């Protein structure tokens, strides 16, 4: 099959999934698990039976049309403003792991100190414009305030664009208060958070999720609607069926979001994956997951919506060759399909369950490899190097001593941050680990906390005291 034939076939598959999605929305529907949300849907002309809502193609397409699909997410430092569109790619760090995987494979609960360290690494790494999210779920912070604690720590430790942490309506309201402290009293026209919205697959939306949608939409904040159904477990085992179900969840939830506030900024946060049917564990690093991500990205392009895709996914249980292969393949898909928000790009192991700080560093380098490969090569007269070739042929045939080489030696090559390209003695893995540790030490040692106006810091501190964060943990921030 030629490349052109492959593209035509992909579009045919996308259209079949698109049509199947409307059958699901019309005949099966989505369960909205609050009376308030069902009442909103009915008032806006959506048919409901019990707790299920059924959508027409016109309702779905009108909601897509209403959504804001190109927008800027503002950072404390305008240098890191994120221009969301369907062309550019931004990566975010790993998200959601409750455990940390040490270099020797030991797994332990994540702590607030781990979260703070990862926030510093992201701040110091120029590859990121976005910081935050659940970098590591801290077991030593009370769960009822952990969402706010992570956002608070990110705002204080970083001036990059914020990936928020979604819990429920109360947590979302508190986080919006924080953003109003930073960006002013009215943020409805100032997108300044990314907010991950996850359905209850298959085809359900919980009270906490609905409350989060309502708070974020009313405040004009972008929604990353991210179905995460698992083929064979919480979705059909066939990839086309699983993608269809995920697409229905995304489109149906967006109808509701646009009813709350027309023009709510939207990102297609496709996160569907597969199950290992031998043990019923989620698997987010197999070719099946990556193939689903491909069609999620293609559907987003069809709808003209920026999309989340791929990442640095791995099912490996440590920093192994398997982890490198899986993460690189997943990240390659993000670049190849022109994803716009590459979540879980760094550090993920054990199928989301653990984060490895060492893998975090190595994944950043993998990102630089992909970025280099997918960028255009310069083709100006100097880059074509005719004169340099002529000079070398007239001389001794070497290019090492040419002015052309000297002038471009920091322009053209890709240079590794941690990978080793020389001979090593002993265990080569140990040499790599030492190189990773050196890079990590450099990032941590060079960190300088970005300035936050004193009145803003005091206001944030006051809010965190009011919701119950202790002074010892606040002092760490």
C-alpha positions in Angstrom: 0.0 0.0 0.0 1.4 3.4 -1.0 1.5 6.3 1.5 -1.4 8.0 -0.5 -3.5 4.8 -0.4 -2.8 4.5 3.3 -4.1 8.0 3.9 -7.2 7.4 1.9 -7.9 4.2 3.8 -7.4 6.0 7.1 -9.9 8.6 6.2 -12.4 5.8 5.2 -11.9 4.3 8.7 -12.3 7.6 10.4 -15.6 8.2 8.6 -16.9 4.7 9.6 -16.0 5.4 13.2 -17.6 8.9 13.0 -20.9 7.4 11.7 -20.8 4.6 14.3 -20.4 7.2 17.0 -23.7 8.9 16.1 -25.4 5.5 16.3 -24.1 5.2 19.8 -25.1 8.7 20.8 -28.6 8.4 19.2 -29.5 4.8 20.3 -27.5 4.0 23.4 -26.8 7.5 24.9 -24.7 8.6 27.8 -25.6 8.4 31.5 -25.5 11.8 33.3 -25.5 11.0 37.0 -27.0 14.2 38.5 -30.5 15.5 38.2 -29.1 19.0 37.6 -27.2 18.0 34.5 -30.2 16.1 33.1 -32.4 19.1 33.7 -29.9 21.3 31.8 -29.9 18.8 28.9 -33.7 18.6 28.7 -34.0 22.4 28.8 -31.7 22.6 25.8 -33.7 20.1 23.7 -31.8 16.8 24.5 -33.9 13.7 24.8 -33.5 11.9 28.1 -34.8 8.6 29.4 -34.0 7.9 33.0 -30.5 9.1 33.5 -29.5 8.6 29.9 -29.2 11.4 27.3 -29.5 10.8 23.6 -27.9 13.2 21.1 -28.7 14.0 17.5 -26.0 14.7 14.9 -27.0 18.3 14.7 -26.7 18.8 18.5 -23.2 17.3 18.4 -22.0 19.3 15.4 -23.5 22.6 16.7 -21.6 22.1 20.0 -18.4 21.4 18.1 -19.0 24.6 16.2 -19.6 26.6 19.4 -16.4 25.4 21.1 -13.3 27.6 21.0 -10.8 25.5 19.2 -7.8 27.9 19.0 -6.8 29.8 22.1 -3.9 30.8 24.3 -3.4 29.3 27.8 -1.6 32.1 29.7 1.3 31.5 32.1 2.6 33.6 34.9 5.5 34.3 32.6 4.3 35.2 29.1 7.4 33.4 27.7 5.6 30.2 28.4 2.1 31.1 27.1 0.8 28.1 25.2 -0.9 28.7 21.8 -3.3 25.7 21.4 -4.1 24.9 17.8 -4.2 21.9 15.5 -0.6 22.2 14.4 1.8 22.9 17.3 2.9 20.3 19.8 3.4 20.9 23.5 4.3 18.2 26.0 3.3 17.7 29.6 5.0 15.6 32.3 3.7 12.3 33.6 0.3 12.5 35.3 -1.5 10.5 38.0 1.0 8.1 39.4 0.5 7.3 43.1 3.9 5.4 43.4 7.5 6.1 42.7 9.8 3.5 41.0 13.3 3.8 42.3 16.3 3.0 40.0 16.6 -0.5 41.4 12.9 -1.3 40.7 11.7 -0.7 44.3 8.2 0.8 44.3 7.1 3.1 47.1 4.3 5.6 47.8 4.9 9.0 46.3 5.4 12.0 48.7 4.9 15.7 48.5 8.7 16.0 48.3 8.6 13.9 45.1 6.0 16.2 43.7 8.1 19.3 44.5 11.2 17.8 43.0 9.4 17.0 39.7 7.9 20.5 39.6 11.5 21.9 39.8 12.7 19.5 37.0 9.9 20.7 34.7 10.5 24.3 35.5 14.2 23.9 34.7 13.7 21.9 31.5 13.3 24.2 28.6 11.5 21.5 26.7 8.4 22.2 28.8 6.0 25.2 28.6 3.5 23.4 30.8 4.0 22.4 34.5 1.7 20.7 37.0 -1.0 18.1 37.0 -0.6 15.1 39.2 3.2 14.8 38.8 3.0 12.3 41.6 0.0 11.8 43.9 1.5 12.6 47.4 0.4 10.0 50.0 1.4 12.4 52.8 -1.1 15.1 51.9 -4.7 14.7 53.0 -6.6 13.5 49.9 -9.4 16.1 50.4 -7.0 18.9 49.8 -4.3 17.2 47.6 -5.7 18.7 44.3 -5.4 22.2 45.7 -2.0 21.5 47.3 -0.5 20.3 44.0 -1.8 23.4 42.2 -0.6 25.7 44.9 2.9 24.1 44.8 3.1 24.4 41.0 2.0 28.0 41.0 4.6 28.9 43.6 7.5 26.8 42.2 6.9 27.5 38.5 5.9 30.3 36.2 4.9 28.1 33.3 1.4 27.4 32.0 -0.6 25.3 34.6 -2.0 21.9 34.1 -4.6 21.8 36.9 -5.7 18.9 39.0 -9.4 18.0 38.8 -11.3 16.4 41.8 -14.8 17.8 42.1 -16.8 21.0 42.3 -15.3 22.2 45.6 -11.7 21.6 44.6 -12.3 23.2 41.2 -13.8 26.3 42.9 -10.7 26.6 45.1 -8.4 26.3 42.2 -10.3 29.0 40.3 -9.8 31.2 43.4 -6.1 30.6 43.1 -6.1 31.6 39.4 -8.1 34.8 40.1 -5.4 35.7 42.7 -2.7 35.3 40.0 -4.6 36.6 36.9 -7.1 39.0 38.4 -10.8 38.9 39.5 -12.3 37.8 36.2 -10.6 35.0 34.3 -13.5 34.0 32.0 -11.6 35.5 29.0 -8.2 34.5 30.3 -7.6 30.7 29.8 -5.0 29.9 32.4 -5.5 26.2 33.2 -5.7 22.9 31.5 -8.4 20.7 33.1 -8.6 17.0 32.5 -12.1 15.7 32.2 -12.5 11.9 32.4 -15.8 10.0 31.8 -16.9 7.0 33.7 -16.5 4.5 30.8 -18.6 3.0 29.4 -20.8 6.0 28.6 -21.2 7.6 32.0 -20.4 11.0 33.6 -20.1 11.2 37.4 -21.2 13.9 39.8 -17.6 15.0 40.5 -16.8 15.2 36.8 -20.0 17.1 36.0 -19.3 19.6 38.8 -15.7 20.1 37.5 -17.0 20.7 34.0 -19.5 23.3 35.3 -17.0 25.2 37.3 -14.3 25.3 34.6 -16.7 26.1 31.8 -18.4 28.9 33.8 -14.9 30.4 34.3 -13.9 30.1 30.7 -11.2 27.5 31.3 -10.2 24.9 28.7 -11.5 21.3 29.0 -9.3 18.4 28.0 -12.1 15.8 27.6 -10.2 12.5 27.9 -12.1 9.2 27.5 -9.9 6.4 28.9 -11.9 3.3 28.1 -9.9 0.0 28.0 -10.6 -2.4 25.1 -12.0 -5.6 26.5 -12.7 -4.2 30.0 -14.5 -0.9 30.0 -14.9 -0.8 26.2 -15.3 -3.3 23.4 -12.3 -5.4 22.6 -12.2 -4.4 18.9 -10.2 -1.3 18.3 -12.7 0.4 16.0 -15.5 -0.2 18.6 -13.4 1.1 21.4 -12.5 4.2 19.5 -16.1 4.7 18.6 -17.2 4.5 22.2 -14.5 7.0 23.3 -15.5 9.4 20.5 -19.1 9.2 21.7 -18.0 10.1 25.2 -16.0 13.1 24.0 -18.7 14.5 21.7 -21.5 14.0 24.1 -19.7 15.6 27.1 -18.8 18.6 24.9 -22.5 19.1 24.1 -23.0 19.5 27.9 -20.0 21.8 28.3 -21.1 24.1 25.6 -24.5 24.3 27.2 -22.9 25.5 30.4 -21.0 28.2 28.6 -20.9 28.5 24.8 -17.4 29.0 23.6 -15.8 26.9 26.3 -12.2 26.1 25.0 -11.9 22.4 24.0 -9.1 19.8 23.6 -9.8 16.3 22.4 -8.0 14.4 25.1 -8.2 10.9 23.7 -6.7 8.4 26.1 -8.3 5.1 25.2 -6.2 2.1 25.7 -6.3 -1.7 25.7 -6.3 -4.5 28.3 -4.0 -7.4 28.6 -6.5 -10.2 28.4 -4.1 -12.6 30.1 -4.3 -10.8 33.4 -6.9 -8.0 32.8 -4.4 -5.2 33.5 -4.4 -2.0 31.6 -1.8 -1.8 28.9 -0.9 1.7 27.5 2.3 0.9 25.6 1.2 -1.8 23.1 0.8 -1.2 19.4 -3.0 -1.5 20.0 -2.9 1.6 22.3 -0.8 3.5 19.8 -3.1 2.5 16.9 -6.1 3.8 18.9 -4.2 7.0 19.6 -3.6 7.4 15.9 -7.3 7.3 15.1 -8.2 9.6 18.0 -5.8 12.2 16.5 -7.3 11.7 13.1 -10.8 12.2 14.5 -9.7 15.4 16.2 -8.3 16.7 12.9 -11.6 15.9 11.2 -13.4 18.0 13.8 -10.8 20.8 13.7 -10.0 20.4 17.5 -6.6 20.4 19.1 -5.8 16.9 20.4 -4.0 15.1 23.2 -2.3 11.9 22.0 0.5 9.4 22.7 3.1 10.4 25.3 6.0 8.5 26.9 3.9 5.4 27.9 5.4 2.2 29.2 4.1 -0.9 30.9 7.7 -1.8 32.0 8.4 -2.3 35.7 11.6 -0.3 35.8 14.1 1.7 33.7 14.7 -1.1 31.2 15.2 -1.5 27.5 11.5 -2.3 27.3 10.7 1.1 28.8 12.8 2.9 26.2 11.3 1.0 23.3 7.7 1.5 24.4 8.1 5.2 25.3 9.8 6.0 22.1 7.2 4.3 20.0 4.4 6.1 21.8 6.1 9.5 21.5 6.7 8.9 17.8 3.0 8.5 17.3 2.4 11.9 18.9 4.8 13.6 16.5 3.7 11.6 13.4 0.0 12.5 13.9 0.8 16.1 14.8 -0.7 15.8 18.3 -1.0 19.2 20.0 -0.9 18.2 23.7 1.4 15.2 24.5 0.4 14.2 28.0 2.3 11.6 30.1 5.4 12.4 28.1 7.9 11.8 30.9 8.5 9.3 33.7 5.6 6.9 33.3 6.0 3.3 34.2 3.7 0.4 35.2 0.9 1.6 33.0 0.5 5.0 34.7 0.9 3.5 38.2 4.4 4.7 38.9 6.7 7.5 38.0 10.4 7.1 37.7 12.5 10.3 38.1 15.3 8.7 36.1 13.0 7.8 33.3 11.6 11.3 33.5 15.0 12.7 32.6 15.6 10.1 29.8 12.2 10.8 28.3 13.0 14.5 28.0 15.9 13.5 25.9 13.7 11.2 23.8 11.5 14.2 23.1 14.5 16.2 21.8 15.3 13.3 19.5 11.8 13.3 18.1 11.7 17.1 17.8 15.0 17.1 15.9 13.8 14.3 13.5 10.4 15.9 12.7 11.8 19.4 12.2 12.8 20.7 8.7 16.5 20.7 7.8 17.9 24.1 6.8 18.3 24.3 3.0 19.7 27.8 2.5 22.9 28.2 0.5 25.1 27.9 3.5 23.4 24.7 4.6 23.6 23.1 1.2 27.4 23.5 1.7 28.5 23.7 -2.0 31.4 26.0 -1.2 32.4 23.8 1.8 32.4 20.7 -0.3 34.5 22.5 -3.0 37.0 23.7 -0.4 37.4 20.3 1.2 38.0 18.6 -2.2 40.6 21.2 -3.1 42.3 20.6 0.3 42.9 17.3 2.1 39.3 16.0 1.9 38.4 16.6 5.5 35.7 18.9 6.8 36.8 19.0 10.4 39.1 22.1 10.1 36.8 24.1 7.8 35.3 27.4 9.0 31.9 26.1 7.8 32.1 23.3 10.3 33.3 25.6 13.1 30.5 28.1 12.4 27.7 25.4 12.3 28.9 22.8 14.9 26.3 24.1 17.4 23.5 24.5 14.8 23.2 21.3 12.8 24.0 18.3 15.1 21.7 16.9 17.7 23.5 16.5 21.1 22.4 14.2 23.8 21.6 15.3 27.4 22.3 11.9 29.0 22.9 9.2 26.4 26.4 8.0 26.2 28.2 7.9 22.8 31.7 6.8 23.9 33.1 3.5 25.1 32.4 2.7 28.8 34.0 0.3 31.2 31.9 -2.2 33.2 28.1 -2.3 33.2 26.9 0.2 30.5 23.6 0.6 32.3 25.5 1.9 35.4 27.3 4.5 33.1 23.9 5.6 31.8 22.4 5.9 35.3 25.4 8.0 36.4 24.9 10.3 33.4 21.2 10.7 34.2 22.0 11.5 37.8 24.5 14.1 36.7 21.8 15.8 34.5 19.3 15.6 37.4 21.8 17.2 39.8 22.5 20.0 37.4 18.8 20.8 37.0 18.1 20.8 40.7 21.2 22.8 41.5 20.5 25.5 38.9 16.9 26.0 40.0 15.9 29.4 41.1 12.3 29.9 42.3 10.6 32.3 39.9 9.4 35.5 41.6 5.8 35.6 42.8 4.5 39.0 44.1 4.4 38.9 47.9 0.7 39.8 48.0 -0.2 36.9 45.7 1.9 34.4 47.7 0.2 35.6 51.0 -3.2 35.3 49.4 -2.4 31.8 48.2 -1.1 30.9 51.7 -4.2 32.2 53.3 -6.4 30.1 51.0 -4.4 27.0 51.7 -4.6 27.5 55.5 -8.4 28.0 55.2 -8.8 24.6 53.5 -6.6 22.8 56.1 -3.0 22.6 54.7 -0.5 22.5 57.5 2.3 25.0 57.9 5.0 22.4 57.7 4.0 21.4 54.2 3.4 25.0 53.1 7.0 25.8 54.2 8.3 23.2 51.8 6.8 25.1 48.9 
